[in-house]
């Protein structure tokens, strides 16, 4: 009984550590992409303004 319980709690512990880490990596990657795209759009906007003005 003890071994089974320990194994189950250990397994769920691993899951609890792994899942948020993967989610965090995805979030960071996602946010980085948004920042890069926003920066590119801002640069493009400024570039267009320079041409017009």
C-alpha positions as CSV (number, residue, x, y, z in Angstrom):
1,X,0.0,0.0,0.0
2,X,2.7,2.4,1.0
3,X,4.7,1.9,-2.2
4,X,1.7,2.5,-4.4
5,X,0.8,5.7,-2.5
6,X,4.3,7.0,-2.7
7,X,4.5,6.2,-6.4
8,X,1.2,8.0,-7.1
9,X,2.2,11.1,-5.2
10,X,5.6,11.1,-6.8
11,X,4.1,10.8,-10.3
12,X,1.6,13.6,-9.7
13,X,4.4,15.7,-8.2
14,X,6.4,15.2,-11.5
15,X,3.3,16.2,-13.5
16,X,2.8,19.3,-11.4
17,X,6.4,20.4,-12.0
18,X,6.5,19.5,-15.7
19,X,3.2,21.0,-16.9
20,X,3.7,24.6,-15.7
21,X,7.3,24.6,-16.9
22,X,6.1,23.6,-20.4
23,X,3.3,26.2,-20.2
24,X,5.8,28.9,-19.0
25,X,8.2,28.2,-21.9
26,X,5.3,28.4,-24.4
27,X,4.1,31.7,-22.8
28,X,7.6,33.2,-22.9
29,X,8.0,32.2,-26.5
30,X,4.6,33.6,-27.3
31,X,5.2,36.9,-25.6
32,X,8.7,37.2,-27.2
33,X,7.0,36.7,-30.6
34,X,4.4,39.4,-29.8
35,X,7.2,41.8,-28.7
36,X,9.2,41.1,-31.9
37,X,6.2,41.6,-34.2
38,X,5.1,44.7,-32.3
39,X,8.6,46.1,-32.7
40,X,8.7,45.3,-36.4
41,X,5.3,47.0,-36.8
42,X,6.4,50.1,-34.9
43,X,9.6,50.3,-37.0
44,X,7.5,49.9,-40.2
45,X,5.1,52.6,-39.0
46,X,7.9,55.0,-38.2
47,X,9.6,54.2,-41.6
48,X,6.3,54.9,-43.5
49,X,5.9,58.2,-41.5
50,X,9.4,59.3,-42.5
51,X,8.6,58.6,-46.2
52,X,5.2,60.5,-46.0
53,X,6.6,63.4,-43.8
